[in-house]
Amino acid sequence: ADNKLFSKAGYTALDLVNTSNLKVCPYCNRNFIDNTVLLKYIGKGAIKRVIRRTAQLDHFYNKDVHPYLSMSFYNLVPCCGNCNKIKHTNDISLNPYNIVNSDDHITFDISFKGSVTNLKIEPKFNSSEIQKNWDVLGLGELYRNHDNYAKDLITKIYMYNEAYSLGLSSYTSKIGSKVGVPGLTVNDMNRIIFGYHEEADIGKHPLSKLTKDLVSKYKL
């Protein structure tokens, strides 16, 4: 319904998602919400390129309670279907549009439960707003599925230590030329090795907030 209303004004839900520049869900930072291109055969060998959005639009403030906000762009949050379904009409506190620095609200760490092979992700809540979001969306249970990701990341961090990184810098131009990226830098190589791990990258790739916090704390 929202998409039809936007279309009448020459602006669609797909346009809103594109404008946001979000590639992953801002609620969970786990699922891609980018667009999907479909090729439809329309007869006589003709093919029509159709773009479908995987993002859903959540009304941050319940539109039944706040109908005057139902069409406000700032009340429409592109998110994954899982978060939209769980949140539904439940209230959460922190609007992703209001996050300037993610560390002000949450930072991730790890703990070892019983042995070094039993690594667990441990969130530290720096604001009560993000803790409510976390609880309502059930993110604690979901992030338990990523303990192995954190374990692999920590392993890579210790494998690719500072000495290795310094040695790697002399090879970046050579490697870059081979793969067609002559301007390859040490930062590019770090992103390739560890994944997206800068504050500006959090909306680009799943688990980039978790990655940023672990790389920031444990990389030598």
C-alpha positions as CSV (number, residue, x, y, z in Angstrom):
1,A,0.0,0.0,0.0
2,D,2.8,2.4,0.9
3,N,4.5,1.8,-2.4
4,K,1.3,2.7,-4.4
5,L,1.0,5.9,-2.4
6,F,4.6,6.8,-3.1
7,S,4.1,6.0,-6.8
8,K,1.3,8.6,-7.1
9,A,3.8,11.2,-6.1
10,G,6.5,9.9,-8.5
11,Y,8.5,8.4,-5.6
12,T,8.5,4.7,-4.8
13,A,9.6,2.6,-1.8
14,L,12.5,1.4,-4.0
15,D,13.6,5.0,-4.4
16,L,13.6,5.5,-0.6
17,V,15.7,2.4,-0.1
18,N,18.2,3.5,-2.8
19,T,18.4,7.0,-1.2
20,S,19.2,5.6,2.2
21,N,22.4,3.9,0.8
22,L,21.7,1.0,3.2
23,K,22.8,-2.4,2.0
24,V,22.1,-4.3,5.3
25,C,19.3,-4.0,7.9
26,P,20.0,-1.2,10.3
27,Y,18.2,-3.0,13.1
28,C,20.1,-6.2,13.2
29,N,23.1,-5.5,10.9
30,R,22.8,-9.2,9.8
31,N,20.8,-9.4,6.5
32,F,21.2,-7.8,3.1
33,I,18.4,-5.5,2.1
34,D,19.8,-4.5,-1.3
35,N,17.8,-4.8,-4.6
36,T,17.4,-7.9,-6.7
37,V,17.3,-7.7,-10.5
38,L,14.8,-10.1,-12.2
39,L,14.8,-10.9,-15.9
40,K,11.2,-11.4,-17.2
41,Y,10.5,-12.8,-20.7
42,I,7.7,-10.8,-22.2
43,G,7.4,-12.6,-25.5
44,K,9.0,-12.7,-28.9
45,G,12.4,-13.1,-27.3
46,A,12.1,-9.8,-25.5
47,I,13.4,-9.5,-21.9
48,K,12.3,-6.9,-19.3
49,R,14.7,-6.0,-16.5
50,V,12.7,-5.7,-13.3
51,I,14.2,-4.5,-10.0
52,R,12.6,-5.9,-6.8
53,R,13.6,-4.6,-3.4
54,T,14.4,-7.1,-0.6
55,A,14.0,-4.4,2.0
56,Q,10.7,-3.9,3.8
57,L,9.7,-0.5,5.2
58,D,9.0,-0.5,9.0
59,H,6.9,2.3,10.5
60,F,9.2,3.1,13.5
61,Y,6.2,4.6,15.2
62,N,3.1,2.5,14.8
63,K,1.0,4.0,12.1
64,D,-2.2,2.9,13.8
65,V,-1.3,4.9,16.9
66,H,0.4,7.8,14.9
67,P,-1.4,8.0,11.6
68,Y,0.0,11.4,10.8
69,L,3.5,9.8,10.7
70,S,2.5,7.0,8.3
71,M,3.9,8.8,5.3
72,S,6.8,10.6,7.0
73,F,10.1,9.5,5.4
74,Y,11.8,9.7,8.8
75,N,9.3,7.2,10.2
76,L,10.0,4.7,7.4
77,V,13.0,2.5,8.1
78,P,14.3,0.1,5.4
79,C,14.9,-3.2,7.2
80,C,14.9,-7.0,6.7
81,G,11.8,-9.0,6.7
82,N,12.8,-10.8,9.9
83,C,13.2,-7.6,11.9
84,N,10.0,-6.1,10.5
85,K,8.0,-9.2,11.4
86,I,9.4,-9.4,14.9
87,K,9.0,-5.7,15.6
88,H,5.5,-5.4,14.0
89,T,3.7,-3.0,16.3
90,N,6.1,-3.4,19.2
91,D,7.8,-0.2,20.3
92,I,11.6,0.1,20.3
93,S,13.6,3.1,21.5
94,L,16.4,3.9,19.1
95,N,15.7,5.0,15.6
96,P,18.6,4.1,13.2
97,Y,18.3,7.6,11.7
98,N,19.4,9.1,15.0
99,I,22.6,7.0,15.3
100,V,25.7,9.1,14.7
101,N,28.3,6.9,16.3
102,S,27.4,3.3,16.9
103,D,29.8,3.0,19.8
104,D,27.6,5.4,21.7
105,H,25.0,2.7,21.9
106,I,26.7,-0.7,21.7
107,T,30.1,-2.4,21.4
108,F,30.8,-6.0,20.9
109,D,33.4,-8.1,22.7
110,I,34.0,-11.9,23.2
111,S,34.3,-14.2,26.2
112,F,35.4,-17.7,26.6
113,K,32.9,-20.0,28.3
114,G,34.8,-22.8,29.9
115,S,37.6,-23.1,27.3
116,V,39.2,-21.1,24.5
117,T,37.4,-23.2,21.9
118,N,34.0,-22.0,23.4
119,L,34.0,-18.4,22.3
120,K,30.9,-16.3,22.8
121,I,29.9,-12.9,21.5
122,E,29.2,-10.5,24.3
123,P,27.4,-7.2,23.6
124,K,28.0,-4.2,25.9
125,F,25.1,-1.8,25.9
126,N,26.1,1.8,26.2
127,S,22.6,3.2,26.0
128,S,19.3,2.0,27.4
129,E,17.7,2.7,23.9
130,I,19.8,0.1,22.1
131,Q,19.2,-2.5,24.8
132,K,15.5,-2.2,24.4
133,N,15.9,-2.6,20.6
134,W,18.1,-5.6,21.2
135,D,15.6,-7.3,23.6
136,V,12.4,-6.5,21.5
137,L,14.0,-7.8,18.3
138,G,15.5,-10.9,19.9
139,L,19.0,-10.1,18.7
140,G,20.7,-11.9,21.5
141,E,19.4,-15.2,20.3
142,L,20.2,-14.4,16.7
143,Y,23.8,-13.3,17.4
144,R,24.5,-16.7,19.1
145,N,24.4,-18.1,15.5
146,H,27.5,-16.0,14.8
147,D,29.8,-17.2,17.5
148,N,31.8,-19.2,14.9
149,Y,32.1,-16.1,12.7
150,A,33.7,-14.2,15.7
151,K,36.0,-17.1,16.4
152,D,37.2,-17.2,12.8
153,L,37.7,-13.4,12.8
154,I,39.8,-13.5,16.0
155,T,41.9,-16.3,14.4
156,K,42.5,-14.1,11.4
157,I,43.4,-11.1,13.5
158,Y,46.1,-13.1,15.3
159,M,47.3,-14.8,12.1
160,Y,47.6,-11.5,10.2
161,N,49.5,-9.6,12.9
162,E,51.1,-6.2,12.6
163,A,54.4,-7.6,11.3
164,Y,52.6,-9.5,8.6
165,S,50.7,-6.4,7.6
166,L,53.8,-4.3,7.3
167,G,55.4,-6.9,5.1
168,L,52.2,-7.1,3.1
169,S,52.3,-3.4,2.2
170,S,55.3,-4.0,-0.2
171,Y,53.2,-6.5,-2.2
172,T,49.9,-4.5,-2.5
173,S,50.8,-2.8,-5.8
174,K,51.9,-6.1,-7.3
175,I,48.8,-8.0,-6.2
176,G,46.6,-5.1,-7.2
177,S,47.9,-5.1,-10.8
178,K,47.2,-8.9,-11.0
179,V,43.6,-8.5,-10.0
180,G,43.0,-5.3,-12.0
181,V,43.1,-2.9,-9.0
182,P,46.5,-1.1,-9.4
183,G,45.7,1.4,-6.6
184,L,45.3,-1.4,-4.0
185,T,46.3,-0.1,-0.5
186,V,47.1,-1.6,2.8
187,N,43.6,-0.5,4.0
188,D,42.1,-2.3,1.0
189,M,44.0,-5.5,2.0
190,N,42.9,-5.2,5.6
191,R,39.3,-5.0,4.4
192,I,39.8,-8.0,2.2
193,I,41.3,-10.0,5.1
194,F,39.0,-8.9,7.9
195,G,35.9,-7.6,6.1
196,Y,34.3,-4.2,6.4
197,H,35.4,-2.8,9.8
198,E,35.1,1.0,9.8
199,E,32.2,3.1,11.2
200,A,31.3,4.3,7.7
201,D,31.0,0.7,6.5
202,I,28.4,-0.5,9.0
203,G,25.5,-0.1,6.6
204,K,27.4,-1.8,3.7
205,H,27.9,-5.4,4.9
206,P,26.4,-7.9,7.3
207,L,28.0,-8.1,10.8
208,S,30.3,-5.1,10.0
209,K,29.6,-3.6,13.5
210,L,30.7,-6.8,15.2
211,T,33.7,-6.9,12.9
212,K,34.6,-3.3,13.6
213,D,34.6,-3.7,17.3
214,L,36.6,-7.0,17.4
215,V,39.2,-5.7,14.9
216,S,39.5,-2.4,16.8
217,K,40.1,-4.1,20.1
218,Y,42.3,-7.1,19.1
219,K,44.2,-6.1,16.0
220,L,47.8,-5.4,17.1
